[in-house]
Amino acid sequence: MARKKNGMRLAAAVIGISALTLTGCTGPASNTDGSDGGDGGATSAPITLGTTDKVTSLDPAGSYDNGSFMVMNQIYPFLLNSEPGGAEPKNDIAESAEFTTPTDYTVKLKAGLKWANGNDLDSKDVKHSFDRQVKINDPNGPASLLGNLASVEAPDATTVVFKLKSGNDQTFPQVLTSPVGPIIDDEVFPADKVLDDEEIISGKAFAGQYTIESYAKNSLISFKAFDGYQGLLGKPANTDANIKYYADANNLKLDVQQGNIDVAWRSLSPTDVEDLSKDSKVKVHKGAGGELRYIVFNFDIMPYGAKTKDADDAKSLAVRQAAANLLDREAIAKQVYKDTYIPAYSYVPQGFTGAIEPLKEMYGENGGPSADKAKKALADAGVKTPVDLKLQYNPDHYGPSSGDEYAMVKNQLEKGGLFKVDLQSTEWVTYQKSRVTDYPAYQLGWFPDYSDADNFLTPFFAKDNFLGNGYNNADVDKMINEQRVETDRDKRTTMIEDIQTKVAGDLSTLPILQGAQVAVAGADVTGVEKTLDASFKFRLGVLAK
């Protein structure tokens, strides 16, 4: 699809945002009881998807990244899930799910569920799945999404009761569809540590649409349809599927172009996407965009951070304010990403209920940079310039243009001599382990777990958040907890807006860009458009050729 300039660019770049309100499919899919999920049966030839994403861990307690969750969506069951084409939580392996009191969310499981290894899948597995998330609380895991969970009870084999700290949690059904929601086998996964991928594979602890038949981590995964799956998604449209991993996006482009793989998903460069859109052998598919790209500040080790020898909260804030004033998002979006991304001035992406743009009003000049405001922020706090800032980015997880993106960020920050930026890059496997402890400021990207503004607030800014960057504002934490349980839609929207404004004053993170989902597939491949939806889950089961 061609992109128009100026006033039409926002609408084009967030193409598919209206899909956030969809609740049905764009084609054949499963019934809500899971009885017929594919196109009447799997008849397709094997499907191969290529990606530059990496798997951190197949254990749901040990990873919170797009590459790992993509695999989990194929192999693990969820209590609630969403149909391809929509984002509304519906019963997956649950027979029913509802609030039985304001603080009790009760789930009834379908009877006779089994794991691929033959073990019973029952309420003990569900309780175990969530209890261990909280207990392990891995720094790279999604346990922060369970901040409102007090305990889990399993009164009988098919009943699970989630006891919540605050009643009427409007996000909890969505949380059950998120990276913290995969159900795991309590006879395979230990209660107190993350399990190695090889042990998960050998334990055949699968009960999703697929089992894993062979596994070469971050090289090739082969899947086979699991006949025992009784969930919402039903039978996949193919019996066999593969994920092939690439270190170089150029090779990913060549392979989809030459028909060596069927789909390329994450991450081709904007130039590659533009080039492939002119090739009749492939088709470029775009879907709802909730991705954010941003800089994280570590409040402990950034300049004047709490654990530095010259710790000073006011000076530390001034450094963040200066960076916010110098950033030119429009230039990055246009020059690096050819307007396939748009500038982000908010912690909640445009298109989500409650999204506003406080950063546009508070920093820079009408969305553009202001060297004068940056200079004043530093001078008023008594910060000597240039400020030495170590800035880290990742070259292999967020696409091949990350190097160009952060080269521009470095140049923008150094404009006028206010910063001296030491720009370094680290590959993803190491990056994930080191970001919390070693990087004063660093790149991250966010792909929503579910289609609610809270998913851009709780994981980042609540106490003990996923970022682990030392940010803790008691007022913000209170506001986040209150919006989550507010049943009045208008009041909740106002609360979400207020949180964004409050966080913009602290600048825990600095949003840069908002993007769309993009996949490139062979012209004979069907089903891609069904999975580029507002659930942000890529499902191999809808693909066929």
C-alpha positions as CSV (number, residue, x, y, z in Angstrom):
1,M,0.0,0.0,0.0
2,A,1.4,3.4,-1.0
3,R,1.8,5.9,1.8
4,K,0.7,9.5,1.4
5,K,2.6,12.3,3.0
6,N,1.9,15.0,5.5
7,G,-1.6,14.8,6.9
8,M,-2.3,11.3,5.7
9,R,0.8,9.7,7.0
10,L,-0.5,9.1,10.5
11,A,-3.5,7.2,9.2
12,A,-1.3,5.2,6.8
13,A,1.3,4.3,9.3
14,V,-1.1,3.0,11.9
15,I,-3.0,1.1,9.3
16,G,-5.3,-1.4,10.9
17,I,-5.6,0.4,14.2
18,S,-9.4,0.2,13.8
19,A,-9.0,-3.6,14.1
20,L,-8.6,-3.0,17.9
21,T,-12.3,-3.1,18.1
22,L,-12.8,-6.3,16.1
23,T,-14.2,-9.3,17.8
24,G,-14.8,-11.7,14.9
25,C,-12.6,-13.3,12.2
26,T,-12.0,-12.2,8.7
27,G,-12.3,-15.8,7.5
28,P,-13.0,-19.3,8.6
29,A,-11.9,-19.9,12.2
30,S,-12.8,-21.8,15.3
31,N,-16.2,-21.7,17.0
32,T,-16.1,-20.5,20.6
33,D,-16.3,-24.1,21.8
34,G,-13.1,-25.0,19.9
35,S,-14.9,-27.5,17.7
36,D,-13.8,-26.3,14.3
37,G,-10.9,-24.0,14.3
38,G,-9.2,-24.5,10.9
39,D,-10.7,-24.6,7.4
40,G,-12.5,-27.8,8.1
41,G,-9.2,-29.8,8.5
42,A,-5.5,-29.5,7.9
43,T,-4.8,-30.1,4.2
44,S,-2.0,-27.5,3.5
45,A,1.5,-28.4,2.5
46,P,4.1,-27.7,5.3
47,I,4.5,-23.9,6.0
48,T,7.8,-22.3,6.8
49,L,8.1,-18.9,8.5
50,G,11.3,-16.9,8.7
51,T,12.3,-14.4,11.3
52,T,15.2,-12.5,12.8
53,D,13.6,-12.7,16.2
54,K,15.4,-15.0,18.8
55,V,14.0,-17.3,21.4
56,T,15.2,-16.5,24.9
57,S,13.4,-19.3,26.7
58,L,10.5,-21.7,26.1
59,D,9.7,-21.5,29.8
60,P,6.9,-18.9,30.2
61,A,8.5,-17.8,33.5
62,G,11.9,-17.1,31.9
63,S,11.1,-14.9,29.0
64,Y,9.1,-11.8,28.1
65,D,10.0,-11.2,24.5
66,N,8.3,-11.4,21.1
67,G,10.4,-14.2,19.7
68,S,9.8,-16.5,22.7
69,F,6.1,-15.7,23.0
70,M,5.6,-16.4,19.3
71,V,6.7,-20.1,19.9
72,M,4.7,-20.4,23.1
73,N,1.5,-19.4,21.3
74,Q,1.8,-22.4,19.1
75,I,2.6,-25.1,21.8
76,Y,0.9,-24.1,25.1
77,P,-2.8,-23.8,25.9
78,F,-4.3,-20.7,27.6
79,L,-7.4,-20.4,29.8
80,L,-8.6,-17.6,27.6
81,N,-7.4,-16.7,24.1
82,S,-8.6,-14.7,21.1
83,E,-9.7,-15.8,17.7
84,P,-7.6,-14.7,14.7
85,G,-8.9,-11.4,13.5
86,G,-9.8,-10.1,16.9
87,A,-8.6,-9.4,20.4
88,E,-11.5,-10.1,22.6
89,P,-10.7,-12.7,25.3
90,K,-12.7,-15.9,24.8
91,N,-12.6,-19.4,26.4
92,D,-9.7,-21.5,25.2
93,I,-9.3,-24.6,27.4
94,A,-11.7,-22.9,29.8
95,E,-15.4,-24.0,29.8
96,S,-16.3,-20.8,31.5
97,A,-14.6,-17.8,33.1
98,E,-16.2,-15.0,35.2
99,F,-16.1,-12.9,38.3
100,T,-18.0,-14.8,40.9
101,T,-17.2,-12.0,43.4
102,P,-15.4,-8.7,42.8
103,T,-12.1,-10.3,43.9
104,D,-12.7,-13.9,42.7
105,Y,-12.3,-14.8,39.1
106,T,-13.4,-18.4,38.7
107,V,-12.5,-20.6,35.7
108,K,-14.0,-24.0,34.9
109,L,-11.8,-26.2,32.7
110,K,-13.0,-28.4,29.9
111,A,-13.1,-32.1,31.1
112,G,-10.6,-34.7,29.8
113,L,-7.8,-32.4,28.8
114,K,-4.4,-34.1,28.2
115,W,-0.8,-33.0,27.6
116,A,1.0,-34.5,24.6
117,N,3.0,-36.7,27.0
118,G,-0.2,-38.3,28.3
119,N,-0.4,-36.4,31.6
120,D,-3.7,-35.0,32.7
121,L,-4.2,-31.3,32.2
122,D,-6.2,-30.0,35.2
123,S,-6.5,-27.3,37.8
124,K,-3.2,-28.3,39.5
125,D,-1.4,-27.4,36.3
126,V,-3.1,-24.0,36.2
127,K,-2.3,-23.2,39.8
128,H,1.2,-24.4,39.3
129,S,1.6,-22.2,36.2
130,F,0.7,-19.0,38.0
131,D,2.2,-19.8,41.4
132,R,5.7,-20.4,39.9
133,Q,5.5,-17.2,37.8
134,V,5.2,-15.2,41.1
135,K,7.7,-17.3,43.0
136,I,10.4,-17.3,40.3
137,N,9.8,-13.7,39.4
138,D,12.6,-13.9,36.8
139,P,14.0,-10.5,35.8
140,N,13.4,-11.4,32.2
141,G,10.0,-12.9,32.8
142,P,6.4,-11.5,32.8
143,A,5.5,-11.9,36.5
144,S,4.9,-8.1,36.7
145,L,1.6,-8.7,34.9
146,L,0.4,-10.5,38.0
147,G,0.7,-7.5,40.3
148,N,-3.0,-7.8,41.2
149,L,-3.0,-11.5,41.9
150,A,-3.1,-12.5,45.6
151,S,-3.3,-16.3,45.3
152,V,-4.7,-19.1,43.2
153,E,-6.9,-21.9,44.5
154,A,-7.8,-25.2,42.9
155,P,-10.8,-26.6,44.9
156,D,-11.3,-29.5,42.4
157,A,-9.8,-30.9,39.2
158,T,-11.6,-28.6,36.8
159,T,-12.0,-25.4,39.0
160,V,-9.5,-22.6,39.5
161,V,-10.2,-19.5,41.5
162,F,-7.9,-16.5,41.1
163,K,-8.0,-14.3,44.3
164,L,-7.3,-10.7,43.3
165,K,-6.0,-7.9,45.6
166,S,-8.3,-5.3,44.0
167,G,-11.8,-6.1,42.8
168,N,-13.3,-5.8,39.3
169,D,-10.0,-5.9,37.6
170,Q,-10.9,-4.8,34.0
171,T,-7.6,-6.2,32.6
172,F,-7.5,-9.6,34.2
173,P,-9.2,-11.6,31.4
174,Q,-6.7,-9.9,29.0
175,V,-3.8,-10.8,31.3
176,L,-4.8,-14.5,31.0
177,T,-4.2,-14.3,27.2
178,S,-0.8,-12.6,27.7
179,P,2.8,-13.9,28.0
180,V,2.1,-14.7,31.7
181,G,-0.9,-16.9,30.7
182,P,0.5,-20.1,29.1
183,I,-0.4,-23.1,31.1
184,I,2.4,-25.6,31.8
185,D,2.6,-29.2,33.0
186,D,3.2,-29.4,36.8
187,E,4.8,-32.8,36.4
188,V,7.5,-31.4,34.0
189,F,8.2,-27.8,35.1
190,P,9.8,-27.2,38.6
191,A,8.2,-24.8,41.0
192,D,11.2,-22.7,41.8
193,K,13.4,-22.4,38.7
194,V,13.3,-21.8,34.9
195,L,13.4,-25.1,33.0
196,D,15.9,-25.5,30.1
197,D,14.4,-25.7,26.6
198,E,15.8,-29.2,26.0
199,E,14.0,-30.6,29.1
200,I,10.7,-29.0,28.0
201,I,11.1,-30.6,24.6
202,S,12.0,-34.0,26.0
203,G,9.1,-33.8,28.5
204,K,6.6,-33.2,25.6
205,A,4.9,-30.6,27.7
206,F,2.7,-29.3,24.9
207,A,-1.1,-28.9,24.7
208,G,-1.5,-26.1,22.2
209,Q,-2.3,-26.4,18.5
210,Y,1.2,-27.9,17.9
211,T,3.9,-30.0,19.4
212,I,7.6,-29.5,18.7
213,E,9.0,-32.3,16.7
214,S,12.6,-31.0,16.4
215,Y,14.4,-28.1,18.0
216,A,17.6,-26.3,17.1
217,K,17.5,-23.2,19.2
218,N,17.4,-20.0,17.1
219,S,18.1,-22.1,14.0
220,L,15.1,-24.2,13.1
221,I,11.9,-25.4,14.9
222,S,9.6,-28.0,13.4
223,F,6.0,-28.3,14.6
224,K,3.4,-30.9,14.1
225,A,-0.4,-30.4,14.7
226,F,-1.5,-31.8,18.1
227,D,-4.6,-33.9,17.8
228,G,-5.4,-33.5,21.5
229,Y,-5.8,-29.8,21.4
230,Q,-9.4,-28.9,22.5
231,G,-9.1,-25.1,22.6
232,L,-10.6,-22.1,20.9
233,L,-8.3,-22.2,17.8
234,G,-9.3,-25.7,16.7
235,K,-7.4,-27.7,14.1
236,P,-4.7,-25.7,12.3
237,A,-4.9,-25.3,8.5
238,N,-1.6,-27.2,8.1
239,T,-0.3,-30.3,9.7
240,D,3.3,-29.3,9.7
241,A,5.0,-25.9,10.2
242,N,8.5,-24.6,10.7
243,I,10.2,-21.5,12.0
244,K,13.6,-20.7,10.5
245,Y,15.8,-18.1,12.2
246,Y,18.0,-15.6,10.5
247,A,20.9,-13.6,11.7
248,D,20.8,-11.3,8.7
249,A,17.6,-9.7,7.4
250,N,19.0,-9.6,3.9
251,N,19.0,-13.4,3.8
252,L,15.4,-13.3,5.1
253,K,14.4,-11.1,2.3
254,L,16.1,-13.2,-0.3
255,D,14.6,-16.4,0.9
256,V,11.0,-15.2,0.9
257,Q,11.6,-13.6,-2.5
258,Q,13.0,-16.8,-3.9
259,G,10.3,-19.0,-2.4
260,N,12.6,-20.8,0.1
261,I,10.3,-19.8,2.9
262,D,6.6,-19.0,2.8
263,V,6.4,-16.0,5.2
264,A,8.9,-13.4,6.4
265,W,7.8,-11.9,9.7
266,R,10.1,-9.6,11.8
267,S,12.1,-7.9,10.8
268,L,12.7,-6.7,7.3
269,S,14.1,-3.2,6.8
270,P,11.7,-0.5,5.5
271,T,13.8,-0.5,2.3
272,D,13.3,-4.2,1.9
273,V,9.5,-4.0,2.5
274,E,9.3,-1.2,-0.1
275,D,11.3,-3.3,-2.6
276,L,9.2,-6.4,-2.0
277,S,6.0,-4.6,-2.5
278,K,6.9,-4.3,-6.2
279,D,7.5,-8.0,-6.6
280,S,4.5,-10.0,-7.9
281,K,5.8,-13.3,-6.4
282,V,5.2,-12.0,-2.9
283,K,2.6,-9.9,-1.0
284,V,3.2,-7.4,1.7
285,H,0.6,-7.7,4.6
286,K,0.1,-5.0,7.2
287,G,-1.9,-5.1,10.4
288,A,-2.8,-3.2,13.6
289,G,0.2,-1.3,15.0
290,G,0.8,-1.3,18.7
291,E,4.6,-1.4,18.7
292,L,6.6,1.2,20.6
293,R,10.4,1.9,20.2
294,Y,11.9,3.8,23.1
295,I,14.9,4.5,25.3
296,V,15.0,3.2,28.9
297,F,16.9,5.1,31.5
298,N,18.4,3.2,34.4
299,F,17.7,5.4,37.4
300,D,20.6,3.8,39.4
301,I,23.5,4.0,36.9
302,M,22.6,6.8,34.4
303,P,24.4,10.1,34.9
304,Y,23.7,11.3,38.4
305,G,21.8,8.1,39.1
306,A,21.1,6.8,42.6
307,K,24.1,4.5,42.8
308,T,26.6,6.8,41.1
309,K,29.3,8.6,43.1
310,D,27.7,12.0,42.3
311,A,24.1,10.9,42.7
312,D,21.6,13.8,42.4
313,D,17.9,13.3,41.5
314,A,17.4,16.8,40.1
315,K,20.4,16.5,37.9
316,S,19.5,13.1,36.8
317,L,16.0,14.3,35.8
318,A,17.6,17.3,33.9
319,V,19.6,14.9,31.8
320,R,16.5,13.0,30.8
321,Q,14.7,16.2,30.1
322,A,17.5,17.4,27.9
323,A,17.4,14.2,25.9
324,A,13.6,14.6,25.5
325,N,14.1,18.1,24.3
326,L,16.8,17.2,21.7
327,L,15.1,14.2,20.1
328,D,13.8,14.6,16.6
329,R,11.4,11.7,16.1
330,E,10.1,13.0,12.8
331,A,13.5,12.9,11.2
332,I,14.1,9.3,12.4
333,A,10.7,8.1,11.2
334,K,11.2,9.7,7.7
335,Q,14.9,9.1,7.1
336,V,15.4,5.7,8.7
337,Y,12.0,4.1,8.4
338,K,10.5,5.8,5.4
339,D,7.4,6.6,7.3
340,T,6.6,3.0,8.1
341,Y,6.8,4.3,11.7
342,I,5.4,7.5,13.1
343,P,6.7,9.7,15.9
344,A,5.6,8.6,19.4
345,Y,4.9,11.3,21.9
346,S,3.0,9.1,24.3
347,Y,3.5,6.0,26.5
348,V,0.2,4.6,25.1
349,P,0.2,4.3,21.3
350,Q,-2.3,6.3,19.2
351,G,-5.4,4.2,18.5
352,F,-5.7,2.8,22.1
353,T,-8.4,4.2,24.4
354,G,-6.9,6.9,26.6
355,A,-3.9,7.7,24.4
356,I,-2.7,11.4,24.6
357,E,0.6,13.0,23.6
358,P,2.1,14.7,26.7
359,L,5.7,14.6,25.5
360,K,4.7,16.7,22.5
361,E,3.5,19.4,24.8
362,M,6.1,19.2,27.5
363,Y,9.4,18.9,25.5
364,G,10.9,20.2,22.4
365,E,9.1,22.6,20.1
366,N,5.7,21.4,18.6
367,G,7.0,17.9,18.5
368,G,10.4,18.9,17.1
369,P,13.7,19.4,18.9
370,S,14.7,22.4,21.0
371,A,18.3,22.9,21.8
372,D,17.5,25.9,23.8
373,K,15.1,24.1,26.1
374,A,17.7,21.2,26.5
375,K,20.4,23.7,27.4
376,K,18.2,25.5,30.0
377,A,17.1,22.2,31.7
378,L,20.8,21.3,32.2
379,A,21.9,24.8,33.3
380,D,19.0,25.2,35.8
381,A,20.0,22.0,37.5
382,G,23.7,22.9,37.5
383,V,24.7,20.0,35.2
384,K,28.1,20.4,33.5
385,T,28.2,19.8,29.8
386,P,28.9,17.8,27.8
387,V,27.1,15.0,29.7
388,D,28.8,11.6,29.2
389,L,26.1,9.1,28.3
390,K,26.6,5.5,27.6
391,L,23.8,4.4,25.2
392,Q,23.3,0.8,24.2
393,Y,21.2,-0.6,21.3
394,N,20.5,-4.1,19.8
395,P,21.3,-4.9,16.2
396,D,19.6,-8.2,15.7
397,H,16.2,-8.1,17.5
398,Y,14.6,-4.9,16.5
399,G,15.4,-5.0,12.8
400,P,18.4,-4.1,10.7
401,S,17.7,-0.3,10.8
402,S,18.4,-0.1,14.6
403,G,22.0,0.9,13.8
404,D,20.8,3.8,11.6
405,E,18.2,4.8,14.2
406,Y,20.6,5.0,17.1
407,A,23.3,6.7,15.0
408,M,20.7,9.5,14.5
409,V,19.8,9.5,18.2
410,K,23.5,9.9,19.0
411,N,23.8,12.8,16.5
412,Q,20.7,14.5,17.8
413,L,21.8,14.3,21.5
414,E,25.3,15.6,20.7
415,K,23.9,18.6,18.8
416,G,25.1,21.8,20.4
417,G,27.7,20.0,22.5
418,L,25.3,19.1,25.4
419,F,26.0,15.4,25.3
420,K,28.9,13.1,24.5
421,V,27.4,9.8,23.6
422,D,29.2,6.5,23.8
423,L,27.1,4.3,21.5
424,Q,27.5,0.5,21.7
425,S,25.6,-2.5,20.5
426,T,25.1,-6.0,21.9
427,E,23.4,-9.0,20.4
428,W,20.1,-10.0,21.9
429,V,20.9,-13.1,24.0
430,T,23.5,-11.1,25.9
431,Y,21.5,-7.9,25.8
432,Q,18.5,-9.4,27.6
433,K,20.7,-10.5,30.5
434,S,22.7,-7.3,30.8
435,R,20.2,-4.6,30.2
436,V,19.0,-4.3,33.8
437,T,22.4,-4.1,35.4
438,D,24.9,-2.8,32.9
439,Y,23.3,-0.2,30.6
440,P,22.7,3.4,31.8
441,A,20.4,4.0,28.8
442,Y,19.3,1.5,26.2
443,Q,17.0,0.6,23.4
444,L,13.9,-1.5,23.9
445,G,10.8,-2.2,21.8
446,W,7.4,-3.2,23.1
447,F,4.8,-5.4,21.4
448,P,1.6,-5.4,23.4
449,D,0.5,-8.5,25.4
450,Y,-3.1,-7.5,25.0
451,S,-5.2,-4.6,23.5
452,D,-5.6,-2.4,26.5
453,A,-3.8,0.8,27.5
454,D,-2.9,-0.7,30.8
455,N,-0.4,-3.0,29.0
456,F,1.7,0.1,28.3
457,L,1.5,1.2,31.9
458,T,1.7,-1.6,34.4
459,P,4.7,-3.4,33.0
460,F,6.7,-0.2,32.7
461,F,5.8,2.1,35.6
462,A,4.2,0.0,38.4
463,K,6.3,-0.9,41.4
464,D,8.7,-3.8,40.7
465,N,8.1,-3.3,36.9
466,F,9.5,-5.4,34.1
467,L,12.1,-2.8,33.2
468,G,13.8,-3.1,36.6
469,N,15.3,0.4,36.0
470,G,14.9,1.7,39.5
471,Y,11.8,3.8,38.8
472,N,9.3,3.8,41.6
473,N,6.7,6.6,42.0
474,A,4.2,5.8,44.7
475,D,1.6,8.2,43.2
476,V,1.9,6.6,39.7
477,D,1.7,3.1,41.2
478,K,-1.5,4.1,43.0
479,M,-3.0,5.6,39.9
480,I,-2.2,2.5,37.9
481,N,-3.9,0.2,40.4
482,E,-7.0,2.4,40.5
483,Q,-7.5,2.6,36.7
484,R,-7.3,-1.2,36.5
485,V,-10.4,-1.7,38.6
486,E,-12.4,1.3,37.5
487,T,-15.6,0.1,35.8
488,D,-16.7,3.5,34.5
489,R,-15.2,3.7,31.0
490,D,-15.0,7.5,30.9
491,K,-13.5,7.8,34.3
492,R,-11.0,5.1,33.5
493,T,-10.0,6.9,30.3
494,T,-9.3,10.1,32.2
495,M,-7.2,8.2,34.7
496,I,-5.1,6.6,31.9
497,E,-4.6,10.1,30.5
498,D,-3.5,11.4,33.9
499,I,-1.0,8.6,34.3
500,Q,0.7,9.4,31.0
501,T,1.1,13.1,32.0
502,K,2.5,12.1,35.4
503,V,5.0,9.7,33.9
504,A,6.0,12.2,31.2
505,G,7.2,14.4,34.1
506,D,9.5,11.7,35.4
507,L,10.7,10.4,32.0
508,S,11.4,6.8,33.1
509,T,11.5,6.0,29.4
510,L,11.6,8.1,26.3
511,P,9.3,6.9,23.5
512,I,10.6,7.4,20.0
513,L,8.4,5.6,17.4
514,Q,5.2,3.7,16.9
515,G,4.9,1.1,14.2
516,A,2.6,-1.4,12.4
517,Q,2.8,-5.2,12.0
518,V,4.3,-6.2,8.7
519,A,4.6,-9.7,7.1
520,V,5.7,-10.7,3.6
521,A,4.4,-13.9,2.2
522,G,4.5,-15.9,-1.1
523,A,1.6,-15.1,-3.4
524,D,0.2,-18.6,-2.9
525,V,0.1,-18.3,0.9
526,T,-3.3,-17.7,2.6
527,G,-4.3,-16.7,6.1
528,V,-1.6,-14.1,6.9
529,E,-4.1,-11.3,7.1
530,K,-6.1,-13.3,9.8
531,T,-3.2,-13.2,12.3
532,L,-2.0,-9.6,11.9
533,D,-4.6,-8.5,14.4
534,A,-4.9,-6.5,17.6
535,S,-4.1,-9.5,19.8
536,F,-0.5,-9.2,18.5
537,K,-0.2,-13.0,18.4
538,F,1.2,-14.6,15.3
539,R,-0.5,-17.9,14.7
540,L,1.0,-20.5,12.4
541,G,-2.3,-22.4,12.4
542,V,-4.1,-20.0,10.0
543,L,-1.4,-20.3,7.3
544,A,-1.9,-22.5,4.3
545,K,-0.8,-22.8,0.7
